[in-house]
Amino acid sequence: MRISYRWRAIAAAVSTAGALAAVVSFAGPASAAAVHSSFPVAGAQISCTNTTYTLTGGSVDSVFNVTTSANGSLHVTGTDTANHITAVDPNGNTYSLVGADWFGGTLTAQGGGTFTDTNEFQIIAANGGVADSVRVIDHVSPNGQSISFDFGTCAPPSG
């Protein structure tokens, strides 16, 4: 499995969730409200089979939620949605990027867990056609085994 920025974010979420679990163990089950945020993407790059796109504007809108069930399991979900993202290739051609990334999983009170991450983005040329795409699904099973399927022509964004 390729390590992407999303898995690092999940690891950070799990750390945060672990702190929440410690609080919940004293206070009882709780459900956290969703956290909404937005961050600019200018300067990030998307590497594809035949070219690399540099994002020039727009943002990613993010929704993140961690809840704790009565049995102590932590449930994590998040969605990142492209918001008016523009890009340029090395020849100066302009593109837009549309799509979303969803991830979610559960950490059990006993220490096991499962996570899935789906990336589905399309890079749209000025003529409206799809120039490239990010189509990656990563999954980590409760036994720690992971699988990854990559049906696109690009790796998930970085930067």
VOLUM-704454 format. One line per 10 residues: number of its first residue (from 1); their letters; for each residue z negated, y, x negated of N, C-alpha, C, O. Coordinates in nm, 3 decimals, always signed. Layout:
% VOLUM-704454
NUM> a> Z,Y,X,Z,Y,X,Z,Y,X,Z,Y,X; ...;
% end
This chain:
% VOLUM-704454
1> mrisyrwrai> +0.000,-0.118,-0.085,+0.000,+0.000,+0.000,+0.000,+0.123,-0.089,-0.074,+0.129,-0.187; +0.080,+0.220,-0.056,+0.084,+0.345,-0.129,-0.037,+0.428,-0.085,-0.071,+0.430,+0.033; -0.099,+0.495,-0.179,-0.211,+0.584,-0.146,-0.151,+0.720,-0.114,-0.087,+0.782,-0.198; -0.173,+0.768,+0.007,-0.118,+0.896,+0.048,-0.232,+0.996,+0.069,-0.350,+0.960,+0.066; -0.194,+1.119,+0.089,-0.294,+1.221,+0.117,-0.377,+1.184,+0.239,-0.495,+1.219,+0.247; -0.317,+1.113,+0.334,-0.386,+1.075,+0.457,-0.502,+0.981,+0.427,-0.610,+0.995,+0.485; -0.481,+0.885,+0.334,-0.588,+0.791,+0.303,-0.703,+0.862,+0.233,-0.819,+0.828,+0.254; -0.672,+0.962,+0.150,-0.780,+1.041,+0.089,-0.856,+1.117,+0.197,-0.978,+1.129,+0.190; -0.784,+1.169,+0.297,-0.850,+1.239,+0.408,-0.938,+1.144,+0.487,-1.048,+1.179,+0.529; -0.888,+1.022,+0.509,-0.969,+0.923,+0.581,-1.094,+0.889,+0.502,-1.202,+0.877,+0.559;
11> aaavstagal> -1.078,+0.875,+0.370,-1.196,+0.846,+0.287,-1.299,+0.958,+0.299,-1.419,+0.932,+0.307; -1.252,+1.082,+0.299,-1.344,+1.195,+0.318,-1.409,+1.189,+0.455,-1.528,+1.217,+0.469; -1.330,+1.153,+0.556,-1.384,+1.142,+0.691,-1.489,+1.033,+0.699,-1.592,+1.049,+0.766; -1.462,+0.924,+0.631,-1.558,+0.813,+0.631,-1.689,+0.857,+0.565,-1.798,+0.821,+0.611; -1.677,+0.935,+0.457,-1.799,+0.988,+0.393,-1.875,+1.076,+0.489,-1.997,+1.066,+0.501; -1.803,+1.164,+0.558,-1.865,+1.251,+0.658,-1.925,+1.167,+0.770,-2.036,+1.193,+0.817; -1.850,+1.066,+0.812,-1.897,+0.979,+0.918,-2.024,+0.905,+0.876,-2.113,+0.882,+0.957; -2.031,+0.869,+0.748,-2.152,+0.803,+0.697,-2.273,+0.893,+0.709,-2.382,+0.848,+0.745; -2.254,+1.020,+0.679,-2.364,+1.116,+0.694,-2.401,+1.130,+0.841,-2.519,+1.137,+0.875; -2.300,+1.133,+0.929,-2.328,+1.140,+1.072,-2.403,+1.016,+1.118,-2.490,+1.024,+1.204;
21> aavvsfagpa> -2.367,+0.901,+1.061,-2.434,+0.777,+1.101,-2.582,+0.781,+1.067,-2.665,+0.732,+1.144; -2.615,+0.840,+0.953,-2.755,+0.851,+0.916,-2.831,+0.937,+1.016,-2.944,+0.905,+1.054; -2.769,+1.047,+1.059,-2.831,+1.133,+1.160,-2.844,+1.059,+1.292,-2.948,+1.065,+1.358; -2.736,+0.989,+1.331,-2.735,+0.918,+1.458,-2.841,+0.808,+1.461,-2.898,+0.781,+1.566; -2.867,+0.745,+1.347,-2.966,+0.638,+1.344,-3.104,+0.690,+1.382,-3.188,+0.615,+1.432; -3.128,+0.818,+1.358,-3.255,+0.878,+1.397,-3.251,+0.937,+1.537,-3.351,+0.939,+1.608; -3.132,+0.986,+1.576,-3.122,+1.058,+1.703,-3.061,+0.976,+1.816,-3.064,+1.019,+1.931; -3.005,+0.859,+1.785,-2.941,+0.778,+1.888,-2.793,+0.804,+1.894,-2.743,+0.892,+1.822; -2.719,+0.730,+1.979,-2.574,+0.745,+1.986,-2.532,+0.886,+2.024,-2.598,+0.954,+2.103; -2.420,+0.927,+1.966,-2.370,+1.061,+1.995,-2.218,+1.060,+1.993,-2.156,+0.970,+1.938;
31> saaavhssfp> -2.162,+1.159,+2.054,-2.019,+1.177,+2.052,-1.990,+1.319,+2.005,-2.038,+1.415,+2.065; -1.913,+1.332,+1.899,-1.882,+1.464,+1.844,-1.759,+1.521,+1.914,-1.670,+1.448,+1.957; -1.757,+1.652,+1.925,-1.640,+1.719,+1.982,-1.526,+1.716,+1.881,-1.550,+1.709,+1.760; -1.406,+1.722,+1.930,-1.289,+1.725,+1.842,-1.289,+1.854,+1.761,-1.325,+1.961,+1.811; -1.247,+1.843,+1.636,-1.236,+1.958,+1.548,-1.087,+1.992,+1.536,-1.006,+1.908,+1.497; -1.053,+2.115,+1.570,-0.915,+2.162,+1.563,-0.901,+2.254,+1.443,-0.986,+2.339,+1.418; -0.793,+2.237,+1.369,-0.767,+2.324,+1.256,-0.617,+2.334,+1.234,-0.539,+2.259,+1.293; -0.579,+2.428,+1.151,-0.438,+2.447,+1.117,-0.432,+2.489,+0.971,-0.516,+2.566,+0.924; -0.333,+2.438,+0.899,-0.320,+2.480,+0.760,-0.173,+2.499,+0.726,-0.086,+2.427,+0.774; -0.146,+2.599,+0.640,-0.008,+2.627,+0.600,+0.045,+2.517,+0.508,-0.031,+2.453,+0.437;
41> vagaqisctn> +0.176,+2.496,+0.511,+0.235,+2.389,+0.431,+0.333,+2.439,+0.324,+0.388,+2.359,+0.249; +0.356,+2.570,+0.317,+0.451,+2.624,+0.221,+0.416,+2.577,+0.080,+0.302,+2.585,+0.036; +0.517,+2.527,+0.012,+0.499,+2.478,-0.125,+0.488,+2.327,-0.135,+0.513,+2.270,-0.241; +0.450,+2.260,-0.026,+0.444,+2.113,-0.028,+0.585,+2.059,-0.040,+0.681,+2.126,-0.003; +0.596,+1.938,-0.092,+0.728,+1.877,-0.108,+0.735,+1.741,-0.041,+0.635,+1.670,-0.028; +0.855,+1.708,+0.003,+0.883,+1.578,+0.060,+0.993,+1.515,-0.025,+1.105,+1.565,-0.031; +0.959,+1.404,-0.091,+1.056,+1.334,-0.176,+1.128,+1.229,-0.095,+1.066,+1.144,-0.031; +1.262,+1.236,-0.098,+1.345,+1.143,-0.023,+1.436,+1.067,-0.119,+1.440,+1.095,-0.239; +1.508,+0.973,-0.065,+1.595,+0.889,-0.147,+1.693,+0.971,-0.229,+1.712,+0.944,-0.347; +1.757,+1.071,-0.166,+1.864,+1.145,-0.233,+1.831,+1.290,-0.269,+1.911,+1.356,-0.335;
51> ttytltggsv> +1.716,+1.338,-0.226,+1.681,+1.478,-0.256,+1.532,+1.500,-0.235,+1.461,+1.412,-0.187; +1.486,+1.617,-0.272,+1.348,+1.660,-0.246,+1.354,+1.790,-0.168,+1.425,+1.883,-0.206; +1.278,+1.797,-0.060,+1.270,+1.917,+0.022,+1.141,+1.991,-0.012,+1.036,+1.930,-0.030; +1.151,+2.122,-0.022,+1.033,+2.206,-0.041,+1.007,+2.278,+0.090,+1.094,+2.346,+0.144; +0.885,+2.263,+0.140,+0.849,+2.329,+0.266,+0.830,+2.478,+0.238,+0.761,+2.516,+0.143; +0.890,+2.561,+0.322,+0.889,+2.706,+0.298,+0.807,+2.784,+0.399,+0.777,+2.901,+0.376; +0.768,+2.722,+0.509,+0.690,+2.793,+0.610,+0.642,+2.699,+0.717,+0.678,+2.581,+0.721; +0.562,+2.753,+0.805,+0.505,+2.674,+0.914,+0.368,+2.620,+0.878,+0.310,+2.653,+0.774; +0.319,+2.537,+0.966,+0.183,+2.483,+0.946,+0.173,+2.344,+1.007,+0.263,+2.298,+1.078; +0.063,+2.281,+0.978,+0.027,+2.155,+1.042,-0.096,+2.182,+1.126,-0.197,+2.233,+1.076;
61> dsvfnvttsa> -0.088,+2.149,+1.255,-0.203,+2.161,+1.345,-0.272,+2.026,+1.350,-0.209,+1.923,+1.372; -0.403,+2.029,+1.328,-0.479,+1.906,+1.313,-0.588,+1.896,+1.419,-0.653,+1.996,+1.452; -0.607,+1.776,+1.471,-0.718,+1.746,+1.561,-0.789,+1.624,+1.503,-0.725,+1.522,+1.478; -0.918,+1.635,+1.482,-0.996,+1.529,+1.418,-1.120,+1.502,+1.502,-1.186,+1.595,+1.549; -1.152,+1.375,+1.520,-1.268,+1.339,+1.603,-1.339,+1.218,+1.543,-1.276,+1.119,+1.506; -1.470,+1.226,+1.536,-1.554,+1.114,+1.495,-1.657,+1.094,+1.604,-1.727,+1.188,+1.643; -1.666,+0.973,+1.655,-1.769,+0.941,+1.754,-1.846,+0.818,+1.707,-1.798,+0.740,+1.625; -1.965,+0.805,+1.758,-2.049,+0.691,+1.726,-2.082,+0.618,+1.856,-2.125,+0.679,+1.954; -2.062,+0.488,+1.854,-2.093,+0.409,+1.974,-2.239,+0.365,+1.970,-2.307,+0.379,+1.868; -2.284,+0.311,+2.080,-2.423,+0.268,+2.092,-2.461,+0.162,+1.989,-2.577,+0.152,+1.950;
71> ngslhvtgtd> -2.363,+0.082,+1.946,-2.393,-0.023,+1.848,-2.388,+0.028,+1.703,-2.407,-0.050,+1.610; -2.364,+0.158,+1.684,-2.364,+0.217,+1.551,-2.227,+0.225,+1.485,-2.214,+0.277,+1.375; -2.125,+0.174,+1.551,-1.990,+0.182,+1.494,-1.939,+0.326,+1.501,-1.966,+0.399,+1.597; -1.864,+0.365,+1.399,-1.803,+0.497,+1.395,-1.655,+0.484,+1.427,-1.587,+0.396,+1.374; -1.607,+0.570,+1.513,-1.467,+0.569,+1.552,-1.407,+0.702,+1.508,-1.456,+0.809,+1.545; -1.301,+0.695,+1.430,-1.237,+0.812,+1.371,-1.093,+0.818,+1.420,-1.020,+0.719,+1.412; -1.051,+0.934,+1.470,-0.910,+0.954,+1.504,-0.867,+1.093,+1.460,-0.948,+1.185,+1.450; -0.739,+1.106,+1.434,-0.685,+1.236,+1.399,-0.536,+1.240,+1.423,-0.467,+1.139,+1.415; -0.487,+1.358,+1.453,-0.345,+1.381,+1.472,-0.307,+1.509,+1.399,-0.372,+1.612,+1.415; -0.201,+1.501,+1.319,-0.145,+1.617,+1.252,-0.005,+1.639,+1.309,+0.078,+1.549,+1.306;
81> tanhitavdp> +0.019,+1.758,+1.362,+0.147,+1.788,+1.426,+0.218,+1.901,+1.352,+0.158,+2.004,+1.323; +0.347,+1.881,+1.323,+0.426,+1.985,+1.259,+0.443,+2.104,+1.354,+0.473,+2.085,+1.472; +0.423,+2.225,+1.302,+0.432,+2.345,+1.383,+0.526,+2.445,+1.316,+0.487,+2.515,+1.222; +0.651,+2.452,+1.363,+0.751,+2.546,+1.312,+0.768,+2.536,+1.160,+0.772,+2.638,+1.091; +0.776,+2.414,+1.110,+0.789,+2.394,+0.965,+0.936,+2.407,+0.925,+1.025,+2.348,+0.986; +0.958,+2.486,+0.820,+1.091,+2.505,+0.763,+1.092,+2.449,+0.621,+0.988,+2.441,+0.555; +1.211,+2.411,+0.576,+1.224,+2.352,+0.443,+1.359,+2.390,+0.383,+1.449,+2.436,+0.452; +1.369,+2.371,+0.252,+1.493,+2.398,+0.181,+1.516,+2.283,+0.081,+1.421,+2.229,+0.024; +1.643,+2.247,+0.061,+1.675,+2.147,-0.042,+1.712,+2.220,-0.171,+1.722,+2.343,-0.170; +1.734,+2.148,-0.281,+1.766,+2.215,-0.409,+1.894,+2.299,-0.405,+1.911,+2.387,-0.488;
91> ngntyslvga> +1.984,+2.272,-0.309,+2.107,+2.350,-0.297,+2.091,+2.474,-0.210,+2.187,+2.549,-0.190; +1.970,+2.496,-0.156,+1.946,+2.614,-0.073,+1.974,+2.593,+0.075,+1.961,+2.687,+0.153; +2.012,+2.473,+0.115,+2.033,+2.444,+0.257,+1.899,+2.443,+0.330,+1.800,+2.395,+0.276; +1.897,+2.497,+0.451,+1.771,+2.507,+0.526,+1.761,+2.397,+0.631,+1.860,+2.348,+0.684; +1.636,+2.359,+0.659,+1.606,+2.250,+0.751,+1.479,+2.285,+0.828,+1.406,+2.378,+0.793; +1.454,+2.210,+0.932,+1.325,+2.217,+1.000,+1.265,+2.077,+0.997,+1.337,+1.978,+0.985; +1.136,+2.071,+1.009,+1.065,+1.943,+1.008,+0.987,+1.932,+1.138,+0.911,+2.023,+1.174; +1.005,+1.822,+1.208,+0.936,+1.799,+1.335,+0.869,+1.662,+1.329,+0.912,+1.573,+1.256; +0.762,+1.647,+1.407,+0.697,+1.516,+1.416,+0.547,+1.526,+1.405,+0.489,+1.634,+1.412; +0.486,+1.410,+1.387,+0.340,+1.403,+1.382,+0.294,+1.281,+1.303,+0.370,+1.187,+1.280;
101> dwfggtltaq> +0.170,+1.287,+1.264,+0.100,+1.177,+1.198,-0.024,+1.149,+1.280,-0.098,+1.241,+1.314; -0.048,+1.023,+1.312,-0.170,+0.984,+1.383,-0.242,+0.881,+1.298,-0.179,+0.791,+1.242; -0.373,+0.894,+1.288,-0.452,+0.792,+1.220,-0.578,+0.767,+1.299,-0.627,+0.855,+1.371; -0.629,+0.648,+1.286,-0.752,+0.615,+1.356,-0.808,+0.483,+1.307,-0.738,+0.401,+1.248; -0.935,+0.466,+1.333,-0.998,+0.342,+1.294,-1.143,+0.338,+1.331,-1.198,+0.432,+1.390; -1.205,+0.227,+1.296,-1.345,+0.203,+1.327,-1.415,+0.148,+1.204,-1.362,+0.062,+1.134; -1.534,+0.197,+1.179,-1.624,+0.140,+1.079,-1.740,+0.079,+1.156,-1.809,+0.148,+1.231; -1.761,-0.049,+1.136,-1.871,-0.114,+1.208,-2.003,-0.086,+1.140,-2.007,-0.052,+1.022; -2.110,-0.102,+1.214,-2.244,-0.084,+1.159,-2.271,-0.185,+1.048,-2.356,-0.161,+0.962; -2.201,-0.298,+1.049,-2.218,-0.402,+0.948,-2.137,-0.375,+0.822,-2.149,-0.449,+0.724;
111> gggtftdtne> -2.055,-0.272,+0.821,-1.982,-0.234,+0.701,-1.834,-0.265,+0.702,-1.763,-0.213,+0.616; -1.783,-0.344,+0.793,-1.639,-0.370,+0.801,-1.568,-0.259,+0.874,-1.631,-0.166,+0.925; -1.439,-0.268,+0.879,-1.366,-0.166,+0.952,-1.218,-0.192,+0.953,-1.168,-0.282,+0.885; -1.150,-0.111,+1.029,-1.005,-0.119,+1.038,-0.949,+0.022,+1.055,-1.008,+0.103,+1.127; -0.836,+0.051,+0.989,-0.771,+0.181,+1.001,-0.621,+0.163,+1.011,-0.563,+0.072,+0.952; -0.558,+0.252,+1.087,-0.412,+0.255,+1.096,-0.368,+0.401,+1.083,-0.431,+0.492,+1.136; -0.258,+0.419,+1.012,-0.200,+0.553,+0.993,-0.051,+0.543,+1.022,+0.018,+0.458,+0.966; +0.000,+0.629,+1.111,+0.143,+0.631,+1.143,+0.199,+0.769,+1.113,+0.149,+0.870,+1.164; +0.302,+0.775,+1.032,+0.374,+0.898,+0.999,+0.512,+0.891,+1.062,+0.586,+0.797,+1.038; +0.546,+0.990,+1.144,+0.679,+0.995,+1.207,+0.726,+1.140,+1.205,+0.694,+1.219,+1.294;
121> fqiiaanggv> +0.804,+1.173,+1.102,+0.858,+1.307,+1.088,+1.009,+1.299,+1.066,+1.058,+1.204,+1.004; +1.081,+1.396,+1.117,+1.225,+1.404,+1.094,+1.258,+1.539,+1.032,+1.202,+1.642,+1.069; +1.350,+1.535,+0.938,+1.401,+1.657,+0.875,+1.536,+1.685,+0.941,+1.630,+1.606,+0.930; +1.541,+1.798,+1.009,+1.657,+1.833,+1.091,+1.743,+1.937,+1.018,+1.694,+2.043,+0.978; +1.872,+1.907,+1.003,+1.967,+1.998,+0.939,+2.001,+2.113,+1.034,+1.972,+2.106,+1.154; +2.062,+2.217,+0.979,+2.098,+2.335,+1.059,+2.192,+2.299,+1.174,+2.192,+2.367,+1.276; +2.272,+2.192,+1.159,+2.364,+2.152,+1.266,+2.296,+2.068,+1.374,+2.360,+2.026,+1.470; +2.166,+2.043,+1.358,+2.090,+1.969,+1.458,+2.078,+1.820,+1.431,+2.004,+1.751,+1.501; +2.149,+1.770,+1.331,+2.142,+1.627,+1.299,+2.021,+1.594,+1.211,+1.968,+1.680,+1.141; +1.981,+1.468,+1.217,+1.869,+1.422,+1.133,+1.922,+1.398,+0.991,+2.010,+1.315,+0.970;
131> adsvrvidhv> +1.866,+1.472,+0.895,+1.907,+1.458,+0.756,+1.829,+1.347,+0.686,+1.886,+1.269,+0.610; +1.699,+1.339,+0.712,+1.611,+1.239,+0.652,+1.492,+1.219,+0.745,+1.475,+1.292,+0.842; +1.410,+1.119,+0.713,+1.292,+1.095,+0.796,+1.179,+1.032,+0.715,+1.201,+0.964,+0.615; +1.058,+1.057,+0.763,+0.938,+0.991,+0.714,+0.893,+0.899,+0.827,+0.859,+0.946,+0.935; +0.894,+0.770,+0.803,+0.854,+0.673,+0.906,+0.773,+0.564,+0.837,+0.827,+0.461,+0.796; +0.643,+0.588,+0.825,+0.555,+0.497,+0.753,+0.438,+0.456,+0.842,+0.378,+0.540,+0.909; +0.407,+0.329,+0.840,+0.289,+0.276,+0.909,+0.205,+0.203,+0.806,+0.254,+0.112,+0.739; +0.080,+0.241,+0.792,-0.015,+0.174,+0.703,-0.129,+0.120,+0.788,-0.171,+0.184,+0.884; -0.177,+0.002,+0.753,-0.288,-0.058,+0.828,-0.380,-0.132,+0.731,-0.335,-0.206,+0.644; -0.510,-0.109,+0.748,-0.611,-0.182,+0.673,-0.692,-0.263,+0.774,-0.749,-0.207,+0.867;
141> spngqsisfd> -0.696,-0.395,+0.754,-0.765,-0.486,+0.845,-0.913,-0.495,+0.812,-0.955,-0.453,+0.704; -0.993,-0.548,+0.904,-1.137,-0.562,+0.880,-1.169,-0.643,+0.754,-1.274,-0.622,+0.693; -1.082,-0.734,+0.715,-1.107,-0.814,+0.595,-1.064,-0.743,+0.467,-1.072,-0.801,+0.359; -1.018,-0.620,+0.478,-0.979,-0.541,+0.361,-0.833,-0.554,+0.323,-0.786,-0.480,+0.236; -0.760,-0.645,+0.384,-0.619,-0.658,+0.354,-0.543,-0.540,+0.414,-0.577,-0.489,+0.520; -0.438,-0.498,+0.343,-0.360,-0.385,+0.393,-0.212,-0.422,+0.397,-0.164,-0.504,+0.320; -0.143,-0.359,+0.490,+0.001,-0.373,+0.501,+0.061,-0.235,+0.518,-0.004,-0.143,+0.568; +0.185,-0.222,+0.476,+0.254,-0.095,+0.489,+0.399,-0.123,+0.523,+0.464,-0.208,+0.462; +0.450,-0.050,+0.621,+0.590,-0.059,+0.659,+0.651,+0.080,+0.640,+0.596,+0.179,+0.688; +0.763,+0.085,+0.572,+0.831,+0.212,+0.547,+0.975,+0.200,+0.595,+1.056,+0.133,+0.531;
151> fgtcappsg> +1.006,+0.265,+0.708,+1.138,+0.258,+0.768,+1.218,+0.386,+0.747,+1.330,+0.398,+0.797; +1.162,+0.481,+0.676,+1.229,+0.609,+0.658,+1.300,+0.621,+0.526,+1.310,+0.525,+0.449; +1.350,+0.740,+0.500,+1.419,+0.769,+0.374,+1.335,+0.857,+0.283,+1.378,+0.893,+0.173; +1.214,+0.894,+0.329,+1.127,+0.984,+0.252,+0.984,+0.930,+0.249,+0.942,+0.854,+0.336; +0.910,+0.972,+0.146,+0.768,+0.945,+0.138,+0.694,+1.051,+0.218,+0.748,+1.160,+0.238; +0.572,+1.023,+0.265,+0.495,+1.128,+0.335,+0.479,+1.253,+0.250,+0.481,+1.245,+0.127; +0.464,+1.369,+0.313,+0.453,+1.496,+0.240,+0.336,+1.495,+0.142,+0.235,+1.428,+0.162; +0.353,+1.572,+0.035,+0.246,+1.591,-0.062,+0.237,+1.739,-0.095,+0.325,+1.817,-0.061; +0.130,+1.775,-0.162,+0.120,+1.913,-0.208,+0.017,+1.990,-0.145,+0.000,+2.108,-0.177;
% end
